């Protein structure tokens, strides 16, 4: 019998309780709403011409999802900086949203310092750490999020307050209705994908079992589900301890698709997931069909997963939630603890020596 049919074995394989974070996600979203609504804001939205979210890893994905969700409705451009330096255009008319769950992320602290030097308008999202300390000293607004989560499991705290801040500043539409739909969609997701749901009724367990022992390749579409594909691969790396590949359409139709015509593409060991959404452009739908046929012709197995929900935000989060559970079940099938990220911890220790 598969471990995915034995709750006791599943619990034993997840001693730090990653499953609890995933199954508690709807409650996290509700808590994040309260944080975003109640955070005092001294910064003003008038005259802001651009928004930059500075963050790394799990602290950056909320900004990327926000950018994908708001691509067609936001009044100013929103970009995400995953690194030490800010774009040259950042200045007094830029809102820099500094996102560091720990408050001690090296790259984000560097970007934060640049934002202060350039007199950008700043809001910080953190549990504390150095970002929290500097923000208090500098008088910058602080979105205080709860401790006790791996950053990748704190997505609600990284996404929802950001959306609410942008709405409160008049830079994006009020997200309240979409967030309500997202919470409802997430509740349904837990009932569909949680540990107690047997594999025959659980899409996440089915996909994880299908991917187990293969190289996961995840394709999304620009601008929104491409971000979700990135999230899936990040979760495969951190939770499942496997390397995965992702790309997006239509861009991969101009380069990567040629790689699928070679001998044994991806070593002949790949399985490919396409993330589908009802808002995909009609030409994208056709491109996916043609691309699927080209990949399947190599003998590689391909499958689609579809978003669920009434709103763009809800549907994006439904795909994120599915990928999170797939990564958890893939970890269980592989016999690895999903929570520790020892190579990251080791890298940080080595960097701290210099």
ZAZARO-666006 format. One line per 10 residues: number of its first residue (from 1); their letters; for each residue x, y, z of N, C-alpha, C, O. Coordinates in steps of 0.2 Angstrom, whole numbers, plus 5000, padded with zeros to 4 digits. Layout:
NUM) A) X Y Z X Y Z X Y Z X Y Z  ...
// end
This chain:
1) XXXXXXXXXX) 5004 4994 5000 5000 5000 5000 5004 5006 5000 5009 5007 5004  5003 5011 4996 5006 5017 4995 5006 5021 5002 5001 5021 5006  5011 5025 5004 5011 5029 5010 5006 5034 5009 5003 5036 5015  5004 5036 5003 4998 5041 5003 4991 5038 5005 4987 5042 5005  4991 5032 5006 4985 5029 5009 4985 5027 5016 4980 5025 5019  4991 5029 5019 4992 5027 5026 4993 5034 5030 4998 5037 5030  4988 5036 5034 4988 5043 5037 4994 5043 5043 4997 5048 5043  4995 5037 5046 5000 5037 5051 5007 5038 5048 5011 5041 5051  5008 5034 5043 5014 5035 5040 5016 5042 5037 5021 5044 5037  5010 5045 5034 5011 5052 5031 5013 5056 5037 5017 5061 5036
11) XXXXXXXXXX) 5009 5056 5043 5011 5060 5048 5018 5059 5051 5022 5064 5052  5020 5053 5051 5027 5051 5053 5032 5054 5049 5038 5056 5051  5031 5054 5042 5036 5057 5037 5036 5064 5037 5040 5067 5033  5032 5068 5041 5031 5075 5041 5032 5078 5048 5027 5081 5050  5037 5076 5051 5037 5078 5059 5037 5085 5060 5034 5087 5066  5039 5090 5056 5038 5097 5058 5031 5100 5056 5030 5106 5057  5027 5096 5052 5020 5098 5051 5019 5102 5045 5015 5107 5046  5022 5101 5040 5021 5105 5034 5014 5104 5032 5011 5109 5029  5011 5098 5032 5004 5097 5031 4999 5102 5034 4994 5104 5032  5001 5103 5041 4997 5108 5044 4997 5115 5042 4992 5118 5042
21) XXXXXXXXXX) 5002 5117 5039 5003 5124 5036 4998 5124 5029 4994 5128 5028  4999 5118 5026 4995 5118 5019 4987 5117 5021 4983 5121 5018  4985 5113 5026 4978 5112 5027 4976 5118 5031 4970 5120 5031  4980 5122 5034 4978 5128 5038 4978 5135 5033 4977 5140 5036  4979 5134 5027 4980 5140 5023 4974 5144 5022 4975 5150 5022  4968 5142 5022 4962 5146 5022 4962 5151 5029 4960 5157 5028  4964 5148 5034 4964 5152 5040 4970 5157 5040 4969 5163 5042  4975 5155 5037 4981 5160 5036 4978 5166 5031 4980 5172 5033  4975 5165 5026 4972 5170 5022 4968 5175 5026 4968 5181 5025  4963 5172 5030 4959 5176 5034 4963 5181 5039 4962 5187 5040
31) XXXXXXXXXX) 4968 5178 5042 4972 5182 5047 4976 5187 5043 4977 5193 5045  4978 5185 5037 4982 5190 5032 4977 5196 5031 4980 5202 5030  4971 5195 5030 4966 5200 5028 4966 5205 5034 4967 5211 5033  4966 5203 5040 4965 5207 5046 4972 5211 5046 4971 5217 5048  4977 5208 5045 4984 5212 5045 4984 5217 5040 4986 5223 5042  4982 5215 5034 4982 5220 5029 4977 5226 5030 4979 5232 5028  4972 5225 5033 4967 5230 5034 4969 5235 5040 4967 5241 5040  4972 5232 5045 4973 5235 5051 4980 5238 5052 4981 5242 5056  4985 5237 5047 4991 5240 5047 4991 5247 5046 4988 5249 5041  4993 5252 5050 4993 5259 5049 4998 5261 5043 5003 5258 5043
41) XXXXXXXXXX) 4996 5265 5039 5000 5267 5034 5001 5275 5034 4996 5279 5034  5007 5277 5034 5009 5284 5034 5010 5286 5027 5010 5292 5025  5013 5281 5023 5014 5283 5016 5008 5284 5012 5003 5282 5013  5009 5288 5007 5003 5291 5003 5004 5288 4996 5009 5288 4993  4998 5287 4992 4999 5284 4986 4999 5290 4980 5001 5288 4974  4997 5296 4982 4998 5301 4977 5005 5302 4974 5009 5303 4978  5005 5302 4967 5011 5303 4964 5016 5297 4963 5021 5298 4960  5014 5291 4965 5018 5285 4964 5017 5283 4957 5011 5282 4955  5023 5282 4954 5023 5280 4947 5025 5273 4946 5024 5270 4940  5027 5270 4951 5030 5263 4950 5030 5259 4957 5031 5263 4962
51) XXXXXXXXXX) 5029 5253 4957 5030 5249 4963 5035 5243 4962 5035 5240 4957  5039 5242 4967 5044 5237 4967 5043 5233 4973 5043 5236 4979  5043 5227 4972 5043 5222 4978 5050 5219 4979 5052 5216 4974  5053 5220 4984 5060 5218 4985 5060 5212 4990 5058 5212 4996  5062 5206 4987 5062 5200 4992 5065 5194 4988 5067 5194 4982  5066 5189 4992 5069 5183 4989 5065 5177 4991 5061 5177 4996  5065 5171 4987 5062 5165 4989 5055 5165 4991 5051 5169 4987  5053 5162 4996 5046 5163 4998 5043 5169 5000 5037 5171 4999  5047 5174 5001 5045 5181 5003 5044 5185 4996 5041 5190 4997  5046 5183 4991 5045 5186 4984 5039 5184 4980 5037 5187 4976
61) XXXXXXXXXX) 5037 5177 4982 5032 5174 4977 5026 5178 4978 5022 5178 4973  5024 5181 4984 5018 5185 4984 5018 5191 4980 5013 5192 4977  5024 5194 4979 5024 5200 4974 5023 5198 4967 5020 5201 4963  5026 5192 4965 5026 5189 4959 5018 5187 4957 5016 5189 4951  5015 5184 4962 5008 5183 4961 5004 5189 4960 4999 5189 4956  5005 5194 4964 5002 5200 4964 5003 5203 4957 4998 5206 4954  5009 5203 4954 5010 5206 4948 5006 5203 4942 5003 5206 4938  5006 5196 4943 5002 5192 4938 4995 5193 4938 4991 5194 4933  4992 5194 4944 4985 5195 4945 4983 5202 4943 4977 5203 4941  4987 5207 4945 4985 5214 4943 4988 5216 4936 4987 5222 4935
71) XXXXXXXXXX) 4991 5212 4932 4994 5214 4926 4989 5218 4922 4991 5223 4918  4982 5216 4922 4978 5220 4917 4974 5225 4921 4969 5228 4918  4975 5226 4927 4971 5231 4931 4974 5236 4935 4971 5241 4937  4981 5236 4936 4985 5240 4940 4986 5246 4936 4988 5246 4930  4986 5252 4940 4987 5259 4936 4994 5260 4935 4996 5265 4931  4999 5257 4939 5006 5258 4938 5010 5252 4937 5007 5247 4940  5016 5251 4935 5019 5245 4934 5021 5242 4941 5023 5246 4945  5021 5236 4942 5023 5232 4948 5029 5227 4945 5027 5223 4941  5035 5228 4948 5040 5223 4947 5043 5220 4953 5042 5223 4959  5046 5214 4953 5049 5211 4958 5056 5210 4957 5059 5208 4952
81) XXXXXXXXXX) 5060 5212 4963 5067 5212 4962 5069 5206 4967 5068 5207 4973  5072 5201 4964 5075 5196 4968 5083 5197 4968 5086 5194 4964  5086 5201 4972 5093 5202 4971 5095 5208 4976 5091 5211 4980  5101 5210 4975 5104 5215 4979 5102 5223 4977 5102 5227 4982  5101 5224 4971 5101 5231 4969 5094 5232 4965 5091 5228 4963  5092 5238 4966 5086 5241 4963 5087 5243 4956 5092 5246 4955  5081 5244 4952 5082 5247 4946 5084 5254 4946 5082 5257 4951  5087 5257 4941 5089 5264 4941 5083 5269 4942 5084 5274 4945  5077 5267 4940 5071 5272 4940 5069 5272 4947 5064 5277 4948  5071 5268 4952 5068 5269 4959 5070 5275 4962 5076 5277 4962
91) XXXXXXXXXX) 5065 5279 4964 5066 5285 4967 5060 5288 4972 5056 5283 4974  5059 5294 4973 5054 5297 4977 5047 5295 4975 5042 5295 4979  5046 5294 4968 5040 5292 4966 5038 5284 4965 5033 5282 4962  5043 5280 4968 5042 5273 4968 5040 5271 4975 5043 5273 4980  5035 5266 4976 5034 5263 4982 5038 5256 4982 5037 5252 4977  5042 5256 4987 5046 5249 4988 5043 5245 4993 5043 5248 4999  5041 5240 4992 5038 5235 4997 5043 5230 4999 5044 5225 4995  5046 5231 5004 5052 5227 5007 5049 5220 5010 5046 5221 5015  5050 5215 5007 5047 5209 5010 5052 5204 5012 5056 5201 5008  5053 5203 5018 5058 5198 5021 5055 5195 5027 5054 5198 5032
101) XXXXXXXXXX) 5053 5188 5026 5049 5185 5032 5054 5185 5038 5051 5187 5044  5060 5183 5038 5064 5183 5043 5066 5190 5045 5068 5191 5051  5067 5195 5041 5069 5201 5042 5077 5202 5041 5080 5207 5042  5080 5196 5040 5087 5196 5039 5090 5194 5032 5096 5192 5032  5086 5194 5027 5088 5192 5021 5093 5196 5018 5092 5202 5017  5099 5194 5016 5105 5198 5014 5103 5202 5008 5104 5208 5008  5100 5199 5003 5099 5203 4997 5094 5208 4998 5094 5214 4995  5089 5207 5002 5083 5211 5003 5085 5217 5007 5083 5223 5006  5090 5216 5012 5093 5221 5016 5097 5226 5012 5096 5232 5013  5100 5224 5007 5104 5228 5002 5099 5232 4998 5100 5238 4997
111) XXXXXXXXXX) 5094 5229 4996 5089 5233 4992 5086 5238 4996 5084 5244 4994  5084 5236 5002 5081 5241 5007 5085 5247 5008 5083 5253 5008  5092 5246 5009 5097 5251 5010 5097 5256 5004 5097 5262 5004  5096 5253 4998 5096 5257 4992 5090 5261 4991 5090 5267 4990  5084 5258 4993 5078 5262 4993 5078 5268 4998 5075 5273 4996  5081 5267 5004 5082 5273 5008 5086 5278 5006 5084 5284 5006  5092 5276 5002 5096 5281 5000 5093 5285 4994 5094 5291 4993  5088 5282 4990 5085 5285 4985 5078 5289 4987 5075 5291 4983  5077 5289 4993 5071 5292 4996 5064 5289 4993 5060 5293 4992  5064 5283 4992 5058 5280 4989 5053 5279 4995 5055 5280 5001
121) XXXXXXXXXX) 5047 5278 4993 5042 5277 4998 5042 5270 5000 5042 5266 4996  5042 5268 5007 5044 5262 5009 5038 5259 5014 5036 5262 5018  5037 5253 5012 5033 5249 5017 5036 5242 5018 5039 5239 5013  5037 5240 5024 5041 5234 5025 5036 5228 5028 5032 5230 5032  5037 5222 5025 5033 5216 5028 5038 5211 5031 5042 5209 5027  5037 5210 5037 5042 5206 5041 5039 5203 5047 5035 5206 5050  5043 5198 5050 5041 5196 5057 5046 5200 5062 5044 5200 5068  5051 5203 5059 5055 5207 5064 5062 5207 5061 5063 5210 5055  5067 5205 5064 5074 5205 5062 5077 5212 5060 5074 5217 5063  5082 5212 5056 5085 5218 5055 5081 5223 5051 5081 5229 5052
131) XXXXXXXXXX) 5077 5220 5046 5072 5224 5043 5067 5228 5047 5066 5234 5047  5065 5224 5052 5060 5227 5057 5064 5232 5061 5061 5238 5063  5070 5231 5063 5073 5236 5067 5075 5242 5063 5073 5248 5066  5077 5242 5057 5078 5248 5053 5072 5251 5052 5072 5258 5052  5067 5248 5050 5060 5251 5049 5058 5255 5055 5055 5261 5054  5058 5252 5061 5056 5256 5066 5060 5262 5067 5058 5268 5069  5067 5262 5066 5071 5267 5067 5070 5273 5062 5071 5279 5063  5068 5270 5056 5067 5275 5050 5060 5278 5050 5059 5282 5046  5056 5275 5054 5049 5277 5053 5045 5275 5048 5040 5278 5045  5047 5269 5045 5044 5266 5039 5038 5262 5041 5038 5259 5047
141) XXXXXXXXXX) 5033 5262 5037 5027 5257 5039 5029 5250 5039 5033 5248 5035  5026 5246 5044 5028 5239 5045 5022 5235 5045 5017 5236 5049  5021 5230 5040 5016 5225 5040 5019 5219 5044 5024 5216 5042  5017 5219 5050 5020 5214 5055 5016 5207 5054 5010 5206 5055  5020 5202 5052 5017 5195 5050 5019 5190 5056 5024 5191 5059  5015 5185 5057 5017 5180 5062 5023 5176 5061 5025 5175 5055  5026 5174 5066 5032 5170 5066 5029 5163 5066 5024 5161 5067  5034 5158 5065 5033 5151 5066 5031 5147 5059 5029 5141 5059  5032 5151 5054 5031 5147 5047 5038 5147 5043 5042 5152 5044  5039 5142 5040 5044 5142 5034 5042 5147 5029 5036 5148 5028
151) XXXXXXXXXX) 5046 5152 5027 5044 5157 5022 5039 5155 5017 5035 5158 5015  5041 5149 5014 5037 5146 5008 5030 5144 5010 5026 5144 5006  5029 5143 5017 5022 5142 5019 5018 5148 5022 5013 5147 5025  5021 5154 5021 5018 5160 5023 5016 5164 5017 5015 5170 5018  5014 5161 5012 5012 5164 5006 5006 5169 5007 5006 5175 5005  5001 5167 5011 4995 5172 5012 4998 5178 5015 4995 5184 5014  5003 5178 5020 5005 5184 5023 5009 5188 5018 5010 5194 5019  5012 5185 5013 5016 5189 5008 5012 5192 5003 5014 5197 5000  5006 5189 5001 5002 5191 4996 4996 5196 4998 4995 5201 4995  4992 5194 5003 4986 5197 5004 4987 5204 5007 4984 5209 5004
161) XXXXXXXXXX) 4991 5205 5012 4993 5212 5014 4995 5217 5009 4994 5223 5008  4999 5214 5004 5002 5218 4999 4996 5220 4994 4996 5226 4992  4992 5216 4992 4986 5218 4988 4982 5223 4992 4979 5228 4989  4981 5222 4998 4977 5227 5002 4980 5234 5003 4977 5239 5002  4987 5234 5004 4990 5240 5004 4990 5244 4997 4989 5250 4997  4991 5240 4992 4990 5243 4985 4983 5246 4984 4982 5251 4981  4978 5242 4986 4971 5245 4986 4970 5251 4990 4967 5256 4988  4973 5251 4996 4972 5257 5001 4975 5263 4998 4973 5268 4999  4981 5262 4994 4984 5268 4992 4981 5270 4985 4984 5275 4982  4976 5267 4982 4973 5268 4976 4977 5266 4970 4976 5269 4965
171) XXXXXXXXXX) 4982 5262 4971 4986 5260 4965 4983 5254 4962 4986 5252 4956  4979 5250 4965 4975 5244 4962 4968 5244 4964 4966 5247 4969  4964 5240 4961 4957 5240 4963 4957 5237 4970 4961 5233 4972  4951 5238 4973 4950 5235 4980 4949 5227 4979 4945 5225 4975  4954 5223 4982 4954 5216 4981 4949 5212 4986 4949 5206 4985  4945 5216 4990 4941 5212 4995 4937 5207 4992 4937 5201 4995  4933 5208 4987 4929 5203 4984 4933 5197 4982 4931 5191 4983  4938 5198 4978 4942 5193 4975 4946 5189 4981 4946 5183 4981  4948 5192 4986 4951 5188 4992 4945 5184 4995 4947 5178 4997  4939 5186 4996 4934 5182 4999 4933 5176 4995 4933 5170 4997
181) XXXXXXXXXX) 4933 5177 4988 4932 5171 4984 4938 5166 4984 4938 5160 4984  4944 5169 4985 4950 5165 4986 4950 5161 4992 4952 5155 4992  4948 5164 4998 4947 5160 5004 4942 5154 5003 4944 5149 5005  4937 5155 5000 4932 5150 4999 4935 5145 4994 4934 5139 4996  4939 5147 4989 4942 5142 4985 4947 5138 4988 4948 5132 4987  4951 5141 4993 4956 5137 4997 4953 5132 5002 4955 5127 5003  4947 5134 5004 4943 5129 5009 4941 5123 5005 4942 5118 5007  4939 5124 4999 4937 5119 4995 4943 5115 4993 4943 5108 4993  4949 5118 4992 4955 5115 4990 4957 5110 4995 4960 5104 4994  4957 5112 5002 4959 5108 5007 4955 5102 5007 4957 5096 5009
191) XXXXXXXXXX) 4948 5102 5006 4944 5097 5006 4945 5092 5001 4944 5086 5001  4948 5095 4995 4949 5090 4989 4956 5087 4990 4957 5082 4987  4961 5090 4993 4968 5089 4992 4971 5086 4999 4977 5084 4998  4968 5087 5004 4971 5086 5011 4973 5078 5012 4971 5074 5008  4976 5077 5017 4979 5070 5019 4973 5065 5019 4975 5059 5017  4968 5067 5022 4962 5062 5023 4959 5060 5017 4955 5055 5017  4960 5063 5011 4957 5062 5005 4961 5056 5001 4966 5057 5000  4957 5050 5000 4961 5045 4996 4963 5047 4989 4961 5051 4986  4968 5043 4987 4971 5045 4980 4966 5045 4975 4967 5049 4970  4962 5040 4975 4957 5040 4969 4953 5046 4969 4950 5047 4963
201) XXXXXXXXXX) 4952 5050 4974 4948 5056 4974 4952 5063 4975 4950 5068 4975  4959 5062 4975 4964 5067 4977 4968 5069 4971 4973 5065 4970  4967 5074 4968 4971 5076 4962 4978 5077 4964 4983 5075 4960  4980 5080 4969 4987 5081 4971 4991 5074 4972 4996 5074 4970  4987 5069 4975 4991 5063 4976 4991 5059 4970 4997 5056 4968  4987 5060 4965 4987 5057 4959 4993 5060 4955 4997 5056 4952  4994 5067 4955 4999 5070 4951 5006 5068 4954 5010 5067 4950  5006 5068 4961 5013 5066 4964 5015 5059 4962 5021 5058 4961  5010 5055 4962 5012 5048 4961 5014 5047 4953 5018 5043 4952  5011 5051 4949 5012 5051 4942 5019 5054 4941 5023 5052 4936
211) XXXXXXXXXX) 5021 5059 4945 5028 5062 4944 5033 5059 4947 5039 5059 4945  5032 5055 4952 5037 5052 4956 5042 5047 4952 5040 5043 4948  5048 5049 4953 5053 5045 4949 5055 5048 4943 5059 5046 4939  5052 5054 4941 5053 5058 4935 5055 5065 4936 5055 5067 4942  5058 5068 4931 5059 5075 4931 5053 5079 4930 5050 5079 4924  5051 5083 4935 5045 5087 4933 5046 5093 4929 5051 5097 4930  5042 5094 4924 5043 5100 4920 5036 5103 4920 5031 5100 4919  5036 5110 4922 5029 5113 4923 5029 5119 4918 5034 5123 4918  5024 5120 4914 5023 5125 4909 5017 5129 4911 5011 5126 4912  5018 5136 4912 5012 5140 4913 5012 5145 4907 5015 5144 4902
221) XXXXXXXXXX) 5007 5150 4908 5006 5155 4902 5007 5162 4905 5005 5163 4911  5010 5166 4901 5011 5173 4903 5004 5177 4903 5000 5175 4899  5003 5181 4908 5007 5183 4914 5006 5180 4920 5010 5180 4924  5000 5176 4921 4998 5174 4928 5001 5167 4929 5004 5166 4934  4999 5162 4925 5001 5155 4928 5008 5154 4927 5011 5149 4929  5012 5158 4923 5019 5157 4923 5022 5158 4930 5027 5154 4931  5019 5162 4934 5022 5163 4941 5020 5157 4945 5024 5155 4949  5014 5154 4944 5012 5148 4947 5017 5142 4945 5019 5138 4950  5019 5142 4939 5024 5137 4937 5031 5138 4941 5034 5133 4943  5033 5144 4942 5039 5145 4946 5038 5143 4953 5042 5140 4956
231) XXXXXXXXXX) 5032 5144 4956 5030 5142 4963 5031 5134 4963 5034 5132 4968  5028 5131 4958 5028 5123 4958 5035 5121 4959 5037 5117 4963  5039 5124 4955 5046 5121 4955 5050 5123 4961 5054 5119 4963  5049 5129 4964 5052 5131 4970 5050 5126 4976 5054 5124 4980  5043 5124 4976 5041 5119 4981 5043 5112 4980 5045 5109 4984  5044 5110 4973 5047 5104 4972 5055 5104 4975 5057 5099 4978  5058 5109 4974 5065 5109 4976 5065 5109 4984 5069 5105 4987  5061 5113 4987 5062 5114 4994 5058 5108 4998 5061 5106 5003  5052 5107 4996 5048 5102 5000 5050 5095 4998 5051 5090 5002  5050 5094 4991 5051 5087 4988 5059 5085 4987 5061 5079 4987
241) XXXXXXXXXX) 5063 5090 4988 5070 5089 4987 5072 5086 4980 5076 5082 4979  5069 5089 4975 5070 5087 4968 5071 5093 4964 5068 5098 4965  5075 5093 4959 5076 5098 4954 5070 5098 4949 5069 5092 4946  5067 5103 4947 5061 5103 4942 5063 5109 4937 5067 5113 4939  5060 5109 4932 5061 5114 4926 5054 5117 4925 5049 5114 4925  5054 5123 4923 5048 5127 4921 5050 5132 4916 5055 5134 4915  5044 5134 4912 5045 5139 4907 5038 5141 4906 5033 5139 4909  5037 5146 4901 5030 5149 4900 5029 5149 4892 5033 5150 4888  5022 5149 4891 5020 5150 4884 5017 5157 4884 5014 5160 4889  5018 5161 4878 5021 5159 4872 5028 5159 4871 5031 5156 4866
251) XXXXXXXXXX) 5032 5161 4876 5039 5162 4875 5043 5155 4873 5047 5155 4869  5041 5150 4877 5045 5143 4875 5043 5141 4868 5047 5137 4865  5038 5144 4865 5037 5142 4858 5042 5145 4853 5042 5143 4847  5046 5149 4855 5051 5153 4851 5058 5150 4853 5063 5153 4850  5058 5145 4857 5065 5143 4858 5065 5136 4861 5067 5131 4857  5062 5135 4867 5063 5128 4870 5059 5123 4867 5061 5117 4867  5054 5124 4863 5050 5119 4860 5055 5115 4855 5054 5109 4854  5060 5118 4852 5065 5115 4848 5068 5109 4852 5070 5104 4849  5070 5110 4858 5073 5105 4862 5069 5099 4863 5072 5093 4864  5063 5099 4862 5059 5093 4862 5059 5089 4856 5056 5083 4856
261) XXXXXXXXXX) 5062 5091 4851 5063 5088 4845 5070 5084 4845 5071 5080 4840  5074 5084 4850 5080 5081 4850 5079 5074 4852 5074 5071 4854  5085 5070 4853 5085 5064 4856 5085 5063 4863 5089 5067 4866  5080 5060 4866 5079 5059 4873 5079 5066 4877 5084 5067 4881  5075 5071 4875 5074 5077 4878 5074 5076 4886 5070 5072 4888  5077 5081 4890 5077 5080 4897 5079 5073 4900 5077 5071 4905  5084 5070 4896 5086 5064 4898 5081 5058 4897 5083 5053 4899  5076 5060 4894 5071 5054 4893 5067 5053 4899 5063 5048 4899  5067 5057 4904 5065 5055 4911 5060 5060 4913 5058 5060 4919  5057 5064 4909 5053 5070 4911 5045 5068 4911 5044 5063 4907
271) XXXXXXXXXX) 5041 5071 4915 5034 5071 4914 5032 5079 4914 5034 5082 4918  5027 5080 4910 5026 5087 4909 5019 5089 4911 5014 5086 4909  5018 5095 4915 5012 5097 4917 5011 5104 4914 5015 5108 4914  5005 5105 4911 5003 5111 4909 4997 5114 4914 4993 5111 4915  4999 5120 4916 4994 5124 4920 4989 5128 4916 4991 5132 4912  4983 5126 4916 4977 5129 4912 4973 5134 4916 4971 5132 4922  4971 5139 4913 4966 5144 4916 4961 5146 4911 4963 5147 4905  4955 5147 4913 4950 5149 4908 4951 5156 4905 4948 5158 4900  4955 5160 4908 4957 5167 4905 4963 5166 4900 4965 5172 4897  4965 5161 4898 4971 5160 4893 4968 5163 4887 4963 5161 4885
281) XXXXXXXXXX) 4972 5167 4883 4971 5169 4877 4969 5164 4872 4972 5158 4872  4964 5164 4867 4963 5159 4863 4969 5156 4859 4969 5150 4857  4973 5161 4857 4979 5158 4853 4984 5154 4858 4987 5150 4856  4984 5156 4864 4988 5152 4869 4985 5145 4870 4989 5140 4870  4978 5145 4870 4975 5138 4870 4977 5134 4864 4979 5128 4865  4977 5137 4859 4979 5133 4853 4987 5131 4853 4989 5126 4851  4991 5136 4856 4998 5135 4856 4999 5129 4861 5003 5124 4860  4995 5129 4867 4996 5123 4871 4995 5116 4868 4998 5111 4869  4989 5116 4864 4987 5110 4861 4993 5108 4856 4995 5102 4856  4996 5112 4852 5001 5110 4848 5007 5108 4851 5011 5103 4849
291) XXXXXXXXXX) 5009 5112 4857 5015 5110 4861 5014 5103 4864 5019 5099 4864  5008 5102 4867 5007 5096 4870 5008 5090 4865 5011 5085 4866  5006 5091 4859 5007 5086 4854 5014 5084 4852 5016 5079 4851  5018 5090 4852 5025 5089 4850 5029 5086 4855 5033 5082 4854  5027 5087 4862 5030 5084 4867 5028 5077 4868 5033 5072 4868  5022 5075 4867 5019 5068 4867 5022 5064 4862 5023 5058 4863  5024 5067 4856 5027 5063 4851 5034 5060 4852 5036 5056 4849  5037 5063 4857 5044 5061 4860 5043 5055 4864 5048 5052 4866  5037 5053 4866 5036 5048 4871 5035 5050 4878 5034 5046 4883  5036 5056 4879 5035 5059 4886 5028 5060 4888 5024 5062 4884
301) XXXXXXXXXX) 5026 5058 4894 5019 5059 4896 5017 5066 4898 5022 5069 4901  5011 5068 4896 5009 5075 4897 5002 5075 4900 4998 5071 4899  5001 5080 4905 4994 5081 4908 4993 5088 4909 4998 5092 4910  4987 5090 4909 4984 5096 4911 4982 5096 4918 4979 5091 4920  4982 5102 4921 4979 5103 4927 4975 5110 4927 4978 5115 4924  4969 5110 4929 4965 5116 4927 4964 5120 4934 4963 5117 4939  4964 5127 4933 4962 5131 4939 4955 5130 4941 4951 5128 4937  4953 5132 4947 4946 5132 4950 4945 5139 4953 4950 5142 4956  4939 5141 4953 4937 5147 4956 4934 5152 4952 4934 5151 4945  4930 5157 4954 4927 5162 4951 4931 5168 4948 4929 5171 4943
311) XXXXXXXXXX) 4936 5170 4952 4940 5176 4951 4947 5174 4949 4949 5168 4950  4951 5178 4945 4957 5177 4943 4962 5175 4949 4966 5170 4949  4961 5179 4955 4965 5177 4961 4964 5171 4964 4968 5167 4965  4957 5169 4964 4955 5163 4967 4958 5157 4963 4960 5152 4965  4958 5158 4956 4960 5152 4952 4968 5152 4952 4970 5146 4952  4971 5157 4952 4978 5157 4953 4980 5153 4960 4985 5149 4960  4977 5155 4965 4978 5152 4971 4976 5144 4971 4980 5140 4975  4971 5142 4968 4969 5135 4967 4975 5131 4964 4976 5126 4966  4978 5134 4959 4984 5131 4956 4990 5131 4961 4994 5126 4961  4991 5136 4964 4997 5136 4969 4995 5131 4974 5000 5127 4976
321) XXXXXXXXXX) 4989 5130 4977 4988 5126 4982 4989 5118 4980 4991 5114 4983  4987 5117 4974 4987 5110 4971 4995 5109 4971 4997 5103 4973  4999 5113 4968 5006 5112 4968 5009 5111 4974 5014 5107 4975  5007 5115 4979 5010 5114 4986 5008 5107 4989 5013 5104 4992  5002 5105 4988 5001 5098 4990 5004 5093 4986 5007 5088 4989  5005 5094 4980 5009 5089 4976 5016 5088 4978 5019 5083 4979  5019 5094 4980 5026 5094 4982 5026 5090 4989 5031 5087 4990  5021 5091 4993 5021 5087 5000 5021 5080 4999 5024 5076 5002  5016 5078 4994 5015 5071 4993 5021 5068 4989 5023 5062 4990  5025 5072 4985 5031 5069 4982 5036 5068 4987 5040 5063 4986
331) XXXXXXXXXX) 5037 5072 4992 5041 5072 4997 5040 5065 5001 5045 5061 5003  5034 5064 5003 5032 5058 5006 5034 5051 5002 5036 5047 5005  5032 5052 4996 5034 5046 4992 5041 5045 4991 5044 5039 4991  5045 5050 4992 5052 5050 4991 5056 5048 4998 5062 5047 4998  5052 5048 5003 5054 5047 5010 5059 5052 5013 5063 5051 5017  5057 5059 5011 5061 5064 5014 5056 5069 5018 5050 5070 5016  5059 5072 5023 5056 5077 5027 5055 5083 5023 5060 5086 5021  5049 5086 5022 5048 5091 5018 5050 5098 5020 5051 5103 5017  5051 5099 5027 5052 5105 5030 5059 5107 5030 5061 5113 5028  5064 5103 5032 5071 5106 5032 5074 5108 5025 5072 5105 5020
341) XXXXXXXXXX) 5078 5113 5025 5081 5116 5019 5089 5116 5020 5091 5122 5020  5092 5111 5022 5099 5111 5025 5104 5114 5020 5108 5118 5022  5103 5113 5013 5108 5117 5009 5108 5124 5009 5113 5128 5009  5102 5127 5010 5101 5134 5011 5104 5137 5017 5107 5142 5018  5103 5133 5023 5105 5135 5029 5113 5135 5029 5116 5139 5032  5116 5130 5026 5123 5129 5025 5126 5135 5021 5131 5138 5023  5123 5137 5016 5125 5142 5011 5125 5149 5015 5130 5152 5015  5120 5150 5019 5119 5156 5023 5125 5156 5028 5128 5162 5030  5127 5151 5031 5132 5150 5036 5139 5152 5033 5143 5155 5036  5140 5149 5027 5146 5150 5024 5147 5158 5022 5152 5161 5022
351) XXXX) 5141 5161 5019 5141 5168 5017 5142 5172 5023 5146 5177 5023  5140 5170 5029 5141 5174 5035 5148 5175 5037 5150 5179 5041  5152 5170 5035 5159 5170 5037 5163 5176 5033 5169 5177 5035  5161 5179 5028 5164 5184 5024 5161 5191 5024 5163 5195 5021
// end
